[in-house]
Amino acid sequence: MEKDQRIVIVGAGAFGLGTALRLKEEGYKSVTILDRSVPPVPDGSSNDISRIIRFDYGDPIYAEIAKEAFDLWKTPDYKEAFHQAPCMWVCQDGTPEQPVQPRAHEYSEKTKRVLTEMGQEWVPVNSVEEAKQHFPKLTGRLATTGFDGFYNTSAGWADAGLACARLTSRCASAGVSFITGPNGHVEEFEKHQDGSIKSVRTKSGRVEGDHFIISTGAWTASLIPSWNSMLAAGQVVGYLRLTPEEVTELRDVPIYFNFSTGFFAFPPHEPTGYLKVACHGFGYTRSDTSVTSAPPGSAVASQANYIPPRRTKATHIRVDGSIPTVSTQREEADSKYIVGSWQRKLSGELLSKWKFPTQFRERFQGEVFTGDGSRGGPERRELTAHEIDTFGAALRAASSRHSKI
C-alpha cells in the first residue's frame, strides 16, 4: 500500500489516536483525524480518571493482546498515567433482591485457565476471610454466599484522560493532522459507485481521502449499518469525593471487580480525591422512533448527578459491602492489529476477531444480550419517562454550570 496515500481516521478516542500514531510510525505521510472535539473527547469512552489495565480474560487471543498492552503501559511513555496495582476478581451467589450473572463462575474459571495456559501467576481467594487477609483494607461484607475469587498482581489502572492527552501530543509530534469542531463533525459518507468511501461530509464541508478508518465507538451505528451488532446503553458510574485522610487510608486497596454483580471499584484518584465505583452491567436504553442505537450528536456532560433509583440502592449496597471506610487502550497494542487488519496482514483467528460482525443482521432488535459471563447484575432495561425527564433536567443544569466556567 502506497505510503503517500491520504488516510482519514474518524474519531479521536483511544483507538483513533493509537491507530494514527501507528500509521505514522510505519511511514504513512498523510494521516488526519476528524472529531467534533479536541481530544481527550469530553464524552468519549476514552476520557475518564481511570480505566482498568489487565489481561484477565476468558478469551485466550484477547488475553494475549491485553498482556501485550499491559507491558506497553509499563513503558516510560505512560509513566505519568499508569499505576500498577493488584486486581481482585470475585463471584457470588444471587438473591431475590440482588440478581447476578448466572455464568459468572464459569467465566471466572475460564479466565483462570487462560492465565495458567499463558504462564501467568494468579492467587486463589476462596473466601471473604481470605480476601481480607490478603488485603486488610477490604473490611466490608464483600459478597453474599458462594464467594469465590482470585487476584493478579500484574494489573493496574490508568488515568485515561491523561493518557489520551499524552497520546494526542505524541500524534501531533509525529505529524498527525487534527480537524475538530464543525469541520471535524462527521455526519455521513459520500461513496463511489462500488460502495467504497470517497469523502466524508461534515457539518461545515467535506474531507476527501484515499482510505478511511472509522473509530467512532458508540457513535458507529449512526454512520454505518451496524446490523444489530451494537447497542448504545447508559452505564452507572459514581465518583465519591474523599477527604485527604480517606485518600491516604485507601491508597493501597486493590482494584475490586465482582463478575456476578458487575460492581467494581478503583483505588482513589489522588489528583482529584475521587473514588470511582461503577457497574459493568447491561445498562439502560431509551427507545425512540429511530432504529439506530447511538449517543447524541452533540457533546453532553458526562456527570449529570442522577442514577436510576434501583441502581442507586444497588451501588450503595456494594460500596458499603466493599470499602467501609468510605461508607462510614491498551490503545497501542490494539492499534497494531487495527492497522494489520486494514493492511490485510492478519490471518486465522486474529482476522475473525477484527472482522466487522454481520452475523446478527437478522436478529430481533429486542433480543436480550446475555454476554460471555463477564457482565453482571440485572438485565438491561428501558429508562422510564420519569427517569428520562430527570436526566434531561440534570443535563440542562450541568450544561448551564459548564457554560459559566
N, C-alpha and C positions, 0 to 999 in steps of 0.2 A: 504494500500500500504506500502511495506516494506521501512523503513526509511534509510536503508543502501544501497539501490539500487543507481546506478550511473545515475545522471541526467545531461544531456548536454544541455546547452542553446546556441543557435546560434544567436549572435547579442548582442552587448554591449551598446545598446541605453537605453532610459528610461524604456521601457517595459522589456528588458532583465535583466537589473540591478535590477529593482524593484521586478521582479519575483524571481530572485536568492536570494535576501535578505529575501523575504517572506518565501521561502522554508527553508532557514537556520533557521529562527525564529521558524518554525514549527518542527524543529528537524531533517531535512534531512541531512545526514552526507556528502554525496559526490555531490557537485554542482559545475559544471565547465562552464565557459562562454568562447565561442570562438568568436574572431573577428579579422579582419585583422589589426586593430588599437587599441592602448591603449585608453580607454575611458577617457575623452569625445572624441568620434569618430569624427575626423575633418570634414567629410562631411555627418555626420548623422543628421537627423532632430532634434535630442535632443540637439545638440550643437549650441548655439547661445547666444547673450547677453540678449534676452528677449523672454518670451512667456506669453500670456495672461492666467491668472488663474481666472476662472469664472465658474458659473453654470447656465448661461443664455442660455438655450437650449429649443428647441421646443419638444424634446422627453423627457417625464417625467422620464423614467428609467435612461437615460443618465444624466439628470439634477441631479437626486438624487446621482448618483455615483460621479459626478463632485462636488457636495456640500460636500460630504464626503472627497473628495480630498482637497477642499478648506480649510476645517477645519484642515487637516493634515499639509498643508503648513504653518499654523499659529503656529505650534508647534516649540519648541526650535531647533529641528533637522535642520530646514530650515531657521533659523533666518537670516543668512547671505545672503541667496539667494532670499527671498520673500519680496516684497514691496506692502503693501496694498494700493490701490488707487481706486477711483471711475471709473466705466466703462460706457461710453455712447454709446447707440446703436441707429442709426438713419436710416430712409428710405427717399427716394425722388423719384420724377418722372424722367423719362428719356427724352433725347432729341436726335435728329438725330445724333449729334456729340458725344453724350455720352450715349450709350445704357446701360440699367440697368437690374438687375434681376427682372423679372416681378412678381415673387412670394415673393419678399422681405417683402412687407407689411403684407402678410398672415403669413409669418414665424415670423415676429415681434409680431403679435397679439397672435400667438400660444405660443411663448416664455413667454409673459406676463401672459397668462392664467396658464401656468405651474408654474411660480413663485408664483402666487396667491394661487394655489392649494397646493403648498409646504409651504405656510405660510410665504413666504419671501417678504420683502418690496422692492418696486421699485418706482421710481419717474417719472411721465409722463413729457415729454418735447414736447409741442405741436407746437413749432415754433422756428425759428432761434433766435428770440429775447429772448425767454425763456431760450434757451441753453446758451446764453451769460450772462443772469442774474445769472444762476447757476454757470457758470464757465467763469468769465470775461476775462481770458487769451485767450479764443476762440473768437477772434475778426474778423475772416475772414468771407467769404461768407458761408462756411459750406456746403450748399447744394442748389440745384435748387428748383423749386416749388414742392409742395406736401410733404414738410418736416413733419416728424413725428418721435418721438423717446421716449426714456426713459433712465434712468440711475440707476445703482445699486451700492451702496457703499460697498457691500460685494463682492469685486473683487480685483484684483491686477495683478501684473506681477512678473515673476521670472527670475532671471539670470540663464538661462537654463544650460549654460556650467558649471557655478559654482555649481549648484545643482547636476549635473551629476558627477562632480568631488568629491563632498562630499559623494554622494551615492556610488561611487566606493570605497571610503575609508571605508565606513561602511560595504560594501560587503567583502572587504579584511579582515577587523577586525573580521567579522563573520565567516570567514573560506572559503569563495568562492574562487575557483581557477580560474585564468585567463590564457588563451593561446592566444597570439597575434602574429602578423607578418605572415609569410608564414605558420607557424604551425597552425594558427588560421583562415586562409583564406579559408573558406569552398567553395568547387566547386561543390560537388554532394553528394548524399546519396547512401550508399550501403544497400540493402534491403534483408529481409528474403523472403522466397517463398510466405508467406501470405501477402507481401506488407509492412510489418512494417519495420522500420529503424533499422539496426543493427550497423551501424557506419557511420561516415561522412568522406569523403575523402577531404583532404586539399591540398594546393599547395605543401606541402612537406611530406605528410604522411597521416595517418588516425587516428581517435579518436573513440574509442568504448564507448558504454553506454547502459544502460537499458531503459532509456526514453529520448526523445529528444523534446525540445521546440524550435520552430522557431520564433524568434523575430527580423526579418530582415527588417521590414519596406518596403520601396520602392524596395528593392532587392528581396523580396519574390518570385516574378514571375520568377526570374532566377533560382530558386531552386526547386520549386514545381509547379504543374499545377494551374494556377490562374482562369481558366475557365471564362475569360473576366470579372472578378470581380474587377480588379485593373488596374491602368494605371499610369505610371510614367510620370509626366508632370513638366516642369520647371515653377517656380513662380518668380515674380519680387519682390525683397526686396531691399530697398535703405537705406543707412546709411549716414546721414548728419552730418558732423563734425561741432560742435558748438563751439563758443567762451565760455570761463568761464562765462562771463556775461549772455550769452544766456542760458546756463545750469541753472543758478540761476533763471533767468526770467521765464523759462518754467518748473521749478521743480514741480509745483502743477497743471499742466494741467491733465485732465483725460485721460485715455485710450479712444480713439475715434474710433468707428467702424461703417462704413456705409454698411448696408446689401445690399443696392441697387447697389452700385458701387464696393463693395469689398474692398475699401480703408480702411486702419486702421493705427493708429499711437500710439506710446507709449510716456510716459514722457521720458526725457533724461536719458541715462545710464551714471551716473556720473563718474564711473571709467575710461571710455573711452572718454567721451564727445560726444558720438554719439546720434543722434535722429533717431530712426528706424521707417521707414514707409514701407508699403507693400500693396499688393493687394491679398485678399483671393478670387481668381477667378478660372477660369477653366484652365488657364495656356497655355503652349506651348509644343508641341510634335515634335519629329523628327522621321519620319518613315524610316525604312531601310528594308533589306531583311528578318529580323527576325520577328517572330510573337510575341516574348516576349518583353513586355514593362518593362524595368528596367534600373537603372542608370549604369554608367560604373563600371567595376570590380575593378578598382584601384582608390585610393583616389584622388580627384581633389580639387583645391582651390574653396572655396565657394563664393569668391568675385572676379569676373572677370571684374568688371568695365564696363559692357556693358548691355544695356537694349534695346530691340527692339524699334524702333522709335515711333510707335504708343503708346506704353506703357510709354515711356519717357514723351511724351506730357501729357498723362492722369495723370501720377503720379505727374508731376509738377503742373497741374491744381488743383489737390486735396490737395497737400501740401499748395499751395498758398491759397486755399479756406478754409483751416482749421487752420493753425498755421502761421499767417502773420509775427510774429516776426522772424521766420526762413526764410520766403520768402524774406523779405526786408533784469502622469505627471499627475502632477496628478498620477505619477507613482505608489505610494504606494497603493492608493485606487484601481487602475486598477489591480495591481498585485494580490490583494485578489481574484478578480473574475477570473483572468487567472488561478491561482492555483486551485480555486474552480471548474472551468470548466475541467481542467486536471484531477482532482480527482473525477470527475463525481458527484459533490455535488450540482451543480446548477440545478434549475428546472424552469419550466414555461417560462415566457418571458425572464428571465435572460439567460437561456440556449440558446434561439433562438438568442439573441443578440451576444453571443460569439461563436456561431456555424460558422464554415467556410462556406462562401457563395458559393453555387454551382448553384443557380437559373439562373445565366446568361450564362450558358455553351453554349447555342445555340444562344446567342445574336450576332448580326452582329458587327464585330470589329469597324466599322466606325460609329456606332450608337452614337448620341450626348448624353452626360451625362448632365441631367438637374438639378440634385441635389435636395435638400429639400427646397431651397429658401435661404439658409444661405451663398451661394457663389454669388458674384456679378460680374458686368462688362460684357464684351463681351464673346462670345462663345470661347471655346478652338480652337486654330488654329495651323497649321504646321509652323515651322520656315522656312523661305526662304533659298535658297542656300547661298545668301549673308550673312544672319544672322548667319548661321552655320559656314561659313568661319570666320566671325568676332569673334564669340565666341571662335573658335579654336585658333585664334591669341591671344586673350585676355587671354585664359587659359595658353597658352605656355609662355606668358610674365609673368603671375602670378607665374607659376611654377618656372621660372628662378629666379624671385625675392626671392621666398621662399627658393630655394636651396642655396642662398648666405647668408642666415641669420644664 
